Amino acid sequence: MSVQPASTPAASTTSSAASSTSAGPATSSATTAAPSSASTSSTPALGPKQDYAVGTCVKDMDKYAMVPCTMPHQLEVSAVVPSTMHADDVKKRGPYATAVCNQHASTYLGSQAWPVTRLQAGRLPEGSDTKDRGTRFVCLVQEFQQDLKAPRTDRTGSLKGTLGGDGFFAYRVCGKGRVSTSNDVELVSCATPHASEAVGGRLNGKPGQTFPGENAIQPAALKFCTPVGQKFLGTKTRKDVVVAQNSGGSAPWSRGQMVTGCFVEVTQGTVTKTMRGLGTKPLSTVR
């Protein structure tokens, strides 16, 4: 899952699941349904270069006006990255910029697992001023509402370090169904009935890196997610709750979305409470 406040909507991903005691190859595909926002085609052209800096807050996606972070705002600058990479090739520069800003979002927010939270990354469209175009990326982060339907526009204060430590669990998302078996993964608030819970994640590869193939991505992702899920559950032996991963394939990778989301999911039905620390307790305690 990834939302870009000033570029493209979320990318499709593929997923695989295995029991919490073993890893296996990809078994099914799923499309992660994430909230989305305005595309570059609908955003107004920016004027001359503005002095955006890390930690600067931006009111909204109208004119990207800077405001004090103590005032209500939608966006926050996570990085300003000088770069002329692919400056003359829009098709290559966009995905490269996305991957760069995704990396900076991880550092700024305090976790690589932000793609499976309500905190999302993106960037400003490059300015209409020719001196600015092709010279830098202004990377952004923002928070979505708990129902995931729209970005918050009333936030005050900074998002810096928000996902560090246990902060992730206050913003993570859940899957209404099983992320490993559904062809249309619907992300929901974890306060609503759900079959899957995000437990962590990471970014794969580096900006500009060639997609290494499903046979490399999927097993490595599950290997990474399995201990994360087991730690979340507090057990390695459950059969009614399994560890799963949801990773981008070649199509999202080509758009700069190189992410893995880690989940635990029930094999049947849904739960209404978190499975964190479930251990060996009956599943009925969280139904």
C-alpha positions in Angstrom: 0.0 0.0 0.0 1.3 3.4 -0.8 -0.4 6.8 -1.3 1.3 9.7 -3.0 -0.2 13.0 -2.1 1.2 14.7 -5.3 1.6 11.9 -7.8 0.1 8.6 -8.7 -2.4 6.3 -6.8 -1.3 3.2 -5.0 0.2 0.4 -7.0 -1.0 -3.2 -7.3 0.9 -5.8 -5.4 1.3 -9.6 -5.2 1.1 -11.6 -2.1 2.0 -14.9 -0.6 1.1 -16.6 2.7 2.4 -19.5 4.8 1.9 -20.8 8.2 3.7 -19.0 11.0 6.2 -21.8 11.3 7.4 -22.1 7.7 8.0 -20.0 4.6 6.9 -20.8 1.1 6.6 -19.5 -2.5 4.0 -17.0 -3.7 0.7 -18.7 -4.0 -1.7 -15.9 -5.1 -2.0 -12.3 -6.2 -3.8 -9.4 -4.6 -4.5 -5.8 -5.4 -3.9 -3.5 -2.4 -6.7 -1.0 -2.3 -5.2 2.1 -0.7 -6.7 5.6 -0.4 -5.5 7.9 -3.2 -5.3 11.6 -3.8 -4.8 14.1 -6.6 -2.7 13.2 -9.6 -0.1 15.5 -11.2 -2.4 16.1 -14.1 -4.9 17.8 -11.8 -2.4 19.8 -9.7 -1.7 23.5 -10.5 1.7 24.4 -11.8 4.0 25.9 -9.2 5.5 29.3 -9.5 9.2 30.2 -8.8 11.2 28.0 -6.5 10.0 28.2 -2.9 12.3 27.7 0.1 10.9 24.4 1.3 13.0 22.8 4.0 12.8 19.5 6.0 10.1 19.9 8.6 8.2 22.6 6.6 4.5 22.2 6.7 2.2 22.7 3.7 -1.4 23.8 4.0 -2.9 21.6 1.2 -2.6 20.6 -2.5 -4.0 23.7 -3.9 -1.0 26.1 -4.1 1.3 24.1 -1.7 1.6 27.2 0.5 3.9 26.8 3.5 2.4 27.4 6.9 3.6 27.0 10.5 3.2 23.4 11.7 1.2 24.7 14.6 -1.6 25.6 12.1 -3.9 23.0 10.5 -2.1 21.5 7.4 -2.2 18.4 5.2 1.4 17.9 4.1 4.9 18.0 5.6 8.3 18.1 3.9 10.3 15.0 4.8 13.3 15.8 2.5 14.6 18.2 -0.1 16.9 16.2 -2.4 19.0 17.9 -5.0 18.9 15.7 -8.1 19.2 16.0 -11.9 18.8 12.2 -12.4 16.7 11.6 -15.6 16.0 15.4 -15.8 15.3 15.1 -19.5 13.2 11.9 -19.2 9.9 12.3 -17.3 9.0 8.6 -17.6 12.1 7.6 -15.8 12.4 10.6 -13.4 9.0 10.1 -11.9 9.5 6.5 -10.6 13.0 7.4 -9.5 11.8 10.3 -7.5 9.0 8.1 -5.9 11.6 5.6 -4.8 13.9 8.3 -3.4 11.1 10.0 -1.5 9.9 6.6 -0.1 13.3 6.1 1.4 13.3 9.5 3.0 9.8 8.9 4.4 11.2 5.9 6.2 13.9 7.9 7.9 11.6 10.8 8.6 8.7 8.8 10.0 10.9 6.4 11.9 10.0 3.1 10.2 10.2 1.4 6.8 6.7 0.0 7.6 4.9 3.3 6.7 3.4 1.9 3.5 1.0 -0.2 5.7 0.0 2.7 7.9 -2.2 5.8 7.6 1.0 7.8 7.1 1.9 8.0 3.5 4.6 9.5 1.3 4.8 11.5 -2.0 6.3 14.6 -3.5 5.5 18.0 -4.9 5.2 18.2 -8.7 8.3 19.8 -10.0 7.9 23.6 -10.5 6.9 25.4 -13.7 10.0 27.6 -13.2 12.6 26.3 -15.5 15.4 27.0 -13.0 13.7 24.6 -10.6 12.5 21.8 -12.9 14.8 18.8 -12.9 17.0 20.0 -10.1 15.4 18.6 -6.9 12.7 16.5 -5.3 10.6 17.9 -2.5 9.4 14.8 -0.6 6.2 14.9 1.4 4.4 12.9 4.1 0.8 13.1 5.3 -1.7 11.4 7.5 -5.0 9.8 6.3 -8.2 9.8 8.3 -8.8 6.6 10.3 -11.4 5.4 7.7 -8.7 5.8 5.0 -11.1 7.7 2.8 -9.3 11.0 2.6 -6.1 12.8 3.9 -6.4 14.8 7.1 -6.3 18.5 6.4 -6.6 19.5 10.1 -3.4 18.1 11.5 -1.2 20.2 13.7 2.3 19.3 14.9 5.0 17.3 13.2 5.0 13.7 11.9 8.7 13.3 12.4 9.5 10.0 14.2 5.9 9.2 14.7 6.3 5.5 13.7 9.3 4.9 15.9 9.0 2.3 18.7 5.4 1.3 19.3 4.2 4.3 17.3 3.6 2.0 14.3 0.6 0.3 16.0 -1.3 3.6 16.4 -1.3 4.1 12.6 -1.2 0.7 11.0 -4.0 -0.6 8.8 -5.8 -3.9 8.5 -7.2 -5.9 5.7 -10.9 -6.6 5.7 -10.2 -10.0 4.1 -7.1 -12.2 3.9 -4.3 -10.3 2.1 -2.9 -13.6 0.8 -6.1 -15.0 -0.8 -8.2 -12.0 -1.9 -7.9 -10.6 -5.5 -9.0 -7.2 -4.2 -7.6 -6.4 -0.8 -9.7 -3.8 1.0 -7.8 -1.9 3.6 -9.8 -0.8 6.7 -9.3 0.7 10.1 -8.1 -1.9 12.6 -11.0 -0.8 14.8 -13.4 -2.5 12.4 -13.8 -6.3 11.7 -10.8 -7.6 9.8 -9.1 -10.8 8.8 -5.6 -9.4 8.4 -3.4 -7.0 10.5 -0.3 -5.2 9.4 2.6 -6.0 11.6 5.5 -4.4 9.8 7.2 -3.9 6.5 10.2 -2.7 4.6 11.4 -1.2 1.3 13.0 -3.4 -1.3 15.9 -2.4 -3.5 17.3 1.0 -4.2 16.1 3.8 -6.5 16.8 2.9 -10.1 17.4 -0.7 -9.3 16.1 -3.3 -11.8 13.3 -5.6 -10.6 15.0 -8.8 -9.5 12.0 -11.0 -10.3 9.2 -12.7 -8.3 11.3 -15.7 -7.4 13.7 -13.3 -5.6 11.2 -10.9 -4.0 8.5 -13.2 -2.7 10.6 -15.8 -0.7 12.8 -13.0 0.7 9.8 -11.0 1.8 8.2 -14.0 3.6 11.5 -14.8 5.2 11.6 -11.2 6.5 8.0 -11.1 7.6 7.8 -14.5 9.4 9.7 -13.6 12.5 8.0 -10.2 12.6 4.6 -11.8 12.6 5.6 -14.4 15.2 6.9 -11.7 17.5 3.6 -9.8 17.1 1.6 -12.9 17.9 3.9 -14.1 20.7 4.0 -17.7 19.3 5.3 -19.8 16.5 2.8 -22.6 16.7 -0.6 -21.3 15.8 -2.4 -22.9 12.8 -5.6 -20.7 12.9 -3.5 -17.5 12.5 -0.7 -17.4 9.8 1.9 -14.9 8.7 1.6 -13.4 5.2 3.4 -10.9 3.1 2.2 -8.5 0.4 4.9 -7.3 -2.0 5.0 -5.3 -5.2 5.6 -7.0 -8.5 7.2 -5.7 -11.6 4.5 -3.2 -12.4 4.5 -1.2 -9.1 8.3 -1.6 -9.0 8.6 0.2 -12.4 6.7 3.1 -10.8 9.1 3.3 -7.9 6.9 1.4 -5.4 9.2 -1.3 -4.1 7.6 -2.3 -0.8 6.8 -5.3 1.3 4.0 -5.3 3.9 3.9 -7.9 6.6 0.6 -9.2 8.0 -0.9 -11.8 10.3 -4.3 -13.2 9.2 -6.9 -15.6 10.5 -7.6 -18.6 8.3 -11.3 -18.2 8.7 -13.7 -15.4 9.6 -12.7 -12.1 11.1 -11.7 -10.6 14.4 -12.8 -7.3 16.1 -9.8 -6.9 18.4 -6.0 -7.0 17.8 -4.2 -10.3 17.6 -1.1 -8.7 19.1 0.2 -10.8 21.9 -2.5 -13.5 21.3 0.0 -16.2 22.1 -1.9 -19.5 22.7 -5.1 -17.9 23.9 -8.3 -19.0 22.1 -9.1 -17.0 19.0 -12.5 -16.4 20.4 -11.0 -13.8 22.7 -10.5 -11.5 19.8 -13.5 -12.4 17.6 
